[in-house]
Amino acid sequence: MTGPTLEIVVGPEQAGRRLDVVVGALEPVGSRAEAQRLIDRGRVLVDGQPRVKRHQLVPGERVSVRPVEAAPEAKLSPEDVPHEVLYEDESLLVVDKPAGVVTHPSKGHESGTLVHGLLARAIAGGHDPLRPGIVHRLDRNTSGLLVVARTPRAHRRLQRLLRDREIERRYAALVHGRMPPALTIERPIGRDARNRTRMSVMASEGRDAVTHLRRIGQPGRFSYVEARLETGRTHQIRVHLESEGNPVVGDQVYGKRQPDLGLSRQFLHAWYLGFPHPESGELVEFRSALHSDLSDALDRIDPAHDLPRSPDR
């Protein structure tokens, strides 16, 4: 949070609630996680005194929230990076990301990311200067739909929608083996203790993760499924499907030693994105058909198949 100091007087509706919950609900703060960071840094005071994040507020207490200094401007320059913009307005973009493109800069990926490709479109918002406008991400070798903010206000509101599970994300995946018509996987996900580059459902300190699966078809020894995220953990769909014994076809991390149907990446595509618009509140929905490499993989299983290129068809 940057900007002027905020002050509120605790009223009946905030009384008895945790300090971090109330501060996180303030629009300039935007999230409980950011509220906790401000509290830990001594930038949230209650009646002039620091309090712990779990402090329960009392009517009449005065809460002040001091902004942090603005982050140094990121040294990012626009680049020509493949992507398709499906929708654009003053608040946001909806982008169809190809496989092979990293969403935002990180160690080892200082250039050539989707962020670099979108800089010329005035993306903005968020506390990380290397991730302007980024609300959620897709793995490098996952294709499909992303929403990106163009203003700090839209970013805060989209992050809140994501936190409150009001942004619906659905993926098409081809997996090894037979799967039931419907399945919900609810297993915590965290860093694999033996290999820190992997995630695992066996992690002792995993975070809650829920994936809903619907079988669309069963070509040969494979299952074509739609996955709907309830939470958004790193590699969630891939890890959950591996834990069921049905790894994603072409996945070089969680599905090794399995036939890849000639794919150079995992068969995972974010085909549907729906959410209330951060300004109007109106539901907006977007769809993306399978990219050509995934369609070709389906054809290699059975050229005469009638599997849909989008799961709703």
VEXDREN-2710 file (C-alpha; in Angstrom, 1 decimal):
% VEXDREN-2710
k/r/px/py/pz
1/MET/0.0/0.0/0.0
2/THR/1.3/3.4/-0.9
3/GLY/-0.5/6.8/-0.6
4/PRO/-2.0/8.9/2.2
5/THR/-2.4/7.5/5.8
6/LEU/-5.8/5.9/6.4
7/GLU/-7.7/6.3/9.6
8/ILE/-10.9/4.6/10.7
9/VAL/-12.8/4.6/14.0
10/VAL/-14.1/1.2/14.9
11/GLY/-17.8/0.9/14.7
12/PRO/-20.3/-1.8/15.6
13/GLU/-19.8/-3.7/12.3
14/GLN/-16.0/-4.0/13.0
15/ALA/-16.2/-4.6/16.7
16/GLY/-14.9/-8.1/17.7
17/ARG/-13.2/-8.7/14.4
18/ARG/-9.5/-9.3/14.0
19/LEU/-7.3/-6.3/13.2
20/ASP/-5.8/-7.9/10.0
21/VAL/-9.3/-8.8/8.7
22/VAL/-10.6/-5.2/9.1
23/VAL/-7.4/-3.6/7.7
24/GLY/-7.3/-6.1/4.7
25/ALA/-10.9/-5.1/3.8
26/LEU/-9.8/-1.5/3.2
27/GLU/-9.7/-1.0/-0.5
28/PRO/-6.2/0.7/-0.6
29/VAL/-4.8/-2.3/1.3
30/GLY/-6.6/-4.9/-0.7
31/SER/-5.9/-8.2/1.1
32/ARG/-5.4/-9.8/4.4
33/ALA/-1.9/-10.8/3.5
34/GLU/-1.0/-7.2/2.7
35/ALA/-2.6/-6.1/6.0
36/GLN/-0.4/-8.6/7.9
37/ARG/2.7/-7.3/6.2
38/LEU/1.8/-3.7/7.2
39/ILE/1.1/-4.9/10.8
40/ASP/4.4/-6.8/11.0
41/ARG/6.3/-3.6/9.8
42/GLY/4.7/-1.5/12.5
43/ARG/2.6/0.5/10.0
44/VAL/-0.8/-0.2/11.6
45/LEU/-1.5/1.4/15.0
46/VAL/-4.5/1.1/17.3
47/ASP/-5.0/4.2/19.4
48/GLY/-1.4/5.1/18.6
49/GLN/0.1/1.7/19.6
50/PRO/1.1/-1.4/17.6
51/ARG/-1.1/-4.4/18.0
52/VAL/-0.8/-8.0/16.9
53/LYS/-2.7/-9.1/13.8
54/ARG/-5.2/-11.2/15.8
55/HIS/-6.1/-8.2/18.1
56/GLN/-9.9/-8.0/18.4
57/LEU/-11.1/-4.5/17.8
58/VAL/-13.3/-2.6/20.3
59/PRO/-15.8/0.1/19.4
60/GLY/-14.3/3.6/19.4
61/GLU/-10.7/2.4/18.8
62/ARG/-8.9/4.5/16.2
63/VAL/-7.0/2.5/13.6
64/SER/-4.3/4.2/11.5
65/VAL/-2.6/2.6/8.5
66/ARG/0.6/4.3/7.3
67/PRO/1.6/3.6/3.7
68/VAL/5.0/2.2/2.7
69/GLU/7.4/4.1/0.5
70/ALA/6.8/3.6/-3.2
71/ALA/8.7/0.7/-4.6
72/PRO/11.5/1.7/-7.0
73/GLU/10.4/1.7/-10.5
74/ALA/11.0/-1.6/-12.2
75/LYS/13.5/-1.6/-15.1
76/LEU/11.2/-3.3/-17.6
77/SER/11.0/-2.5/-21.3
78/PRO/8.2/-3.5/-23.7
79/GLU/9.1/-6.5/-25.9
80/ASP/7.4/-8.4/-28.7
81/VAL/6.1/-11.5/-26.9
82/PRO/3.5/-13.8/-28.5
83/HIS/0.0/-13.4/-27.0
84/GLU/-3.6/-12.6/-28.0
85/VAL/-5.8/-10.0/-26.3
86/LEU/-9.4/-11.2/-26.3
87/TYR/-10.8/-8.2/-24.4
88/GLU/-9.7/-4.8/-23.3
89/ASP/-11.2/-1.8/-21.5
90/GLU/-9.9/0.9/-19.2
91/SER/-9.7/-1.5/-16.2
92/LEU/-8.4/-4.8/-17.5
93/LEU/-7.2/-7.1/-20.3
94/VAL/-8.1/-10.7/-20.9
95/VAL/-5.2/-12.5/-22.6
96/ASP/-4.9/-15.8/-24.3
97/LYS/-1.3/-16.9/-23.4
98/PRO/0.5/-19.4/-25.6
99/ALA/2.6/-22.3/-24.1
100/GLY/6.2/-21.5/-23.6
101/VAL/5.7/-17.9/-22.3
102/VAL/6.4/-17.2/-18.7
103/THR/3.8/-15.0/-17.0
104/HIS/6.0/-12.6/-15.2
105/PRO/9.8/-11.9/-14.6
106/SER/11.5/-14.1/-12.1
107/LYS/15.0/-15.6/-11.6
108/GLY/16.2/-17.0/-14.9
109/HIS/13.4/-15.2/-16.8
110/GLU/14.3/-11.6/-16.8
111/SER/13.0/-11.0/-20.3
112/GLY/10.5/-12.4/-22.8
113/THR/7.7/-12.7/-20.3
114/LEU/4.0/-12.0/-20.8
115/VAL/4.5/-8.9/-18.7
116/HIS/7.1/-7.6/-21.1
117/GLY/4.6/-8.2/-24.0
118/LEU/1.8/-6.2/-22.2
119/LEU/3.8/-3.2/-21.0
120/ALA/2.8/-1.2/-24.0
121/ARG/-0.8/-1.6/-23.0
122/ALA/-0.3/0.2/-19.7
123/ILE/-0.9/-2.7/-17.3
124/ALA/-0.7/-1.6/-13.6
125/GLY/-1.5/-2.5/-10.1
126/GLY/0.0/-4.6/-7.3
127/HIS/2.9/-4.3/-4.9
128/ASP/5.6/-6.0/-7.0
129/PRO/7.1/-3.7/-9.6
130/LEU/8.1/-6.7/-11.7
131/ARG/4.6/-8.0/-11.8
132/PRO/2.4/-5.0/-12.8
133/GLY/-1.2/-5.9/-13.2
134/ILE/-0.7/-9.6/-12.6
135/VAL/-3.7/-11.1/-10.7
136/HIS/-3.0/-14.8/-11.3
137/ARG/-0.6/-16.8/-13.4
138/LEU/-0.3/-19.8/-15.6
139/ASP/2.7/-22.2/-15.7
140/ARG/5.1/-21.6/-18.6
141/ASN/3.9/-24.6/-20.5
142/THR/0.2/-24.1/-19.8
143/SER/-1.8/-22.1/-22.4
144/GLY/-5.0/-20.2/-22.0
145/LEU/-6.8/-17.3/-20.3
146/LEU/-5.5/-14.7/-17.8
147/VAL/-7.0/-11.5/-16.6
148/VAL/-4.5/-8.6/-16.1
149/ALA/-5.3/-5.3/-14.4
150/ARG/-4.7/-1.9/-15.9
151/THR/-5.2/0.2/-12.8
152/PRO/-4.3/-0.3/-9.1
153/ARG/-8.0/-0.1/-8.2
154/ALA/-8.9/-2.8/-10.6
155/HIS/-6.0/-4.9/-9.4
156/ARG/-7.1/-4.7/-5.8
157/ARG/-10.7/-5.6/-6.7
158/LEU/-9.7/-8.5/-8.9
159/GLN/-7.4/-9.8/-6.2
160/ARG/-10.2/-9.6/-3.7
161/LEU/-12.5/-11.5/-6.2
162/LEU/-9.8/-14.2/-6.5
163/ARG/-9.4/-14.5/-2.7
164/ASP/-13.2/-14.7/-2.3
165/ARG/-13.3/-17.4/-5.0
166/GLU/-15.4/-15.3/-7.4
167/ILE/-13.1/-15.7/-10.4
168/GLU/-14.0/-19.0/-12.0
169/ARG/-11.2/-20.8/-13.9
170/ARG/-11.7/-24.0/-15.9
171/TYR/-9.1/-26.0/-17.7
172/ALA/-9.1/-28.8/-20.3
173/ALA/-6.7/-31.6/-19.6
174/LEU/-5.8/-35.0/-21.2
175/VAL/-4.7/-37.4/-18.6
176/HIS/-3.4/-41.0/-18.5
177/GLY/-5.7/-43.7/-17.5
178/ARG/-9.4/-43.9/-16.7
179/MET/-11.2/-41.4/-14.5
180/PRO/-14.7/-41.4/-13.0
181/PRO/-17.4/-39.1/-14.4
182/ALA/-16.9/-36.6/-11.6
183/LEU/-14.3/-36.3/-8.8
184/THR/-13.3/-33.7/-6.3
185/ILE/-9.7/-33.8/-5.0
186/GLU/-9.1/-32.1/-1.7
187/ARG/-5.5/-32.5/-0.6
188/PRO/-3.0/-29.9/0.7
189/ILE/-0.2/-28.9/-1.5
190/GLY/3.3/-27.6/-0.6
191/ARG/6.9/-27.9/-1.6
192/ASP/8.2/-31.4/-2.0
193/ALA/10.6/-32.1/0.8
194/ARG/13.0/-34.1/-1.4
195/ASN/12.8/-31.9/-4.5
196/ARG/12.2/-28.2/-4.0
197/THR/11.4/-27.6/-7.7
198/ARG/8.3/-29.8/-7.3
199/MET/5.1/-29.5/-5.4
200/SER/3.6/-32.4/-3.5
201/VAL/0.4/-33.4/-1.7
202/MET/2.7/-35.1/0.9
203/ALA/4.1/-31.8/2.2
204/SER/3.8/-31.5/6.0
205/GLU/3.0/-27.8/5.8
206/GLY/0.8/-27.8/2.6
207/ARG/-1.9/-25.3/2.0
208/ASP/-5.5/-26.3/1.4
209/ALA/-6.2/-27.1/-2.3
210/VAL/-9.4/-28.2/-3.9
211/THR/-9.8/-29.3/-7.6
212/HIS/-13.2/-30.3/-9.2
213/LEU/-12.9/-32.7/-12.2
214/ARG/-15.5/-33.6/-14.8
215/ARG/-14.9/-36.3/-17.4
216/ILE/-15.7/-35.2/-21.0
217/GLY/-14.5/-38.2/-22.9
218/GLN/-12.4/-41.4/-22.7
219/PRO/-10.3/-41.8/-25.9
220/GLY/-8.4/-45.0/-25.7
221/ARG/-6.3/-45.3/-22.6
222/PHE/-6.7/-41.7/-21.8
223/SER/-9.3/-39.4/-20.1
224/TYR/-10.3/-36.0/-21.4
225/VAL/-11.4/-33.9/-18.4
226/GLU/-12.4/-30.4/-17.3
227/ALA/-10.7/-29.2/-14.1
228/ARG/-12.2/-26.4/-12.1
229/LEU/-10.1/-24.6/-9.5
230/GLU/-11.6/-23.8/-6.1
231/THR/-8.1/-22.7/-4.9
232/GLY/-5.1/-21.7/-6.9
233/ARG/-1.9/-23.3/-5.6
234/THR/1.3/-23.7/-7.6
235/HIS/0.9/-26.6/-10.1
236/GLN/-2.3/-27.6/-8.4
237/ILE/-4.1/-29.4/-11.2
238/ARG/-0.9/-31.3/-12.2
239/VAL/-0.1/-32.3/-8.6
240/HIS/-3.6/-33.4/-7.8
241/LEU/-4.0/-35.5/-11.0
242/GLU/-0.6/-37.1/-10.3
243/SER/-1.7/-38.0/-6.8
244/GLU/-4.7/-39.8/-8.3
245/GLY/-2.4/-41.8/-10.6
246/ASN/-3.7/-39.9/-13.6
247/PRO/-0.9/-37.5/-14.6
248/VAL/-1.4/-35.0/-17.3
249/VAL/-0.2/-36.2/-20.7
250/GLY/3.1/-34.5/-21.7
251/ASP/3.9/-33.3/-18.2
252/GLN/7.7/-33.5/-17.9
253/VAL/7.7/-32.9/-14.1
254/TYR/4.7/-34.9/-12.8
255/GLY/4.1/-37.4/-15.6
256/LYS/7.5/-38.7/-16.7
257/ARG/8.0/-42.1/-18.3
258/GLN/4.5/-41.9/-19.8
259/PRO/3.6/-41.6/-23.5
260/ASP/3.4/-37.9/-24.5
261/LEU/1.6/-38.2/-27.9
262/GLY/4.3/-36.1/-29.5
263/LEU/3.7/-33.1/-27.2
264/SER/6.5/-30.9/-26.0
265/ARG/4.5/-29.6/-23.0
266/GLN/1.7/-30.7/-20.7
267/PHE/-1.9/-31.0/-22.2
268/LEU/-3.4/-28.3/-20.0
269/HIS/-5.3/-25.3/-21.3
270/ALA/-7.2/-22.6/-19.4
271/TRP/-10.2/-22.6/-21.6
272/TYR/-12.8/-20.6/-19.5
273/LEU/-12.6/-17.5/-17.3
274/GLY/-15.6/-15.8/-15.7
275/PHE/-15.8/-13.1/-13.0
276/PRO/-17.8/-10.0/-12.0
277/HIS/-16.2/-6.9/-13.7
278/PRO/-14.3/-5.0/-11.0
279/GLU/-16.1/-1.7/-11.9
280/SER/-19.6/-2.6/-13.0
281/GLY/-20.1/-5.9/-11.1
282/GLU/-21.5/-7.4/-14.3
283/LEU/-20.5/-11.0/-15.0
284/VAL/-18.0/-11.3/-17.9
285/GLU/-17.1/-14.6/-19.5
286/PHE/-14.4/-15.6/-21.9
287/ARG/-13.6/-18.9/-23.7
288/SER/-10.5/-20.2/-25.6
289/ALA/-10.5/-23.2/-27.9
290/LEU/-7.7/-25.7/-27.6
291/HIS/-4.4/-24.5/-29.2
292/SER/-3.4/-26.4/-32.3
293/ASP/-0.7/-28.7/-30.6
294/LEU/-3.3/-30.0/-28.2
295/SER/-5.9/-30.5/-30.9
296/ASP/-3.3/-32.4/-32.9
297/ALA/-2.6/-34.7/-29.9
298/LEU/-6.3/-35.6/-29.7
299/ASP/-6.3/-36.4/-33.4
300/ARG/-3.3/-38.7/-33.0
301/ILE/-5.3/-40.8/-30.5
302/ASP/-8.2/-41.2/-32.8
303/PRO/-8.6/-39.2/-36.1
304/ALA/-12.3/-39.9/-36.0
305/HIS/-12.9/-38.7/-32.4
306/ASP/-15.7/-36.3/-31.7
307/LEU/-14.2/-34.7/-28.5
308/PRO/-14.9/-31.0/-28.3
309/ARG/-12.2/-28.4/-28.8
310/SER/-13.8/-26.5/-25.8
311/PRO/-15.4/-28.5/-23.0
312/ASP/-18.8/-26.7/-23.2
313/ARG/-19.3/-27.8/-26.8
END
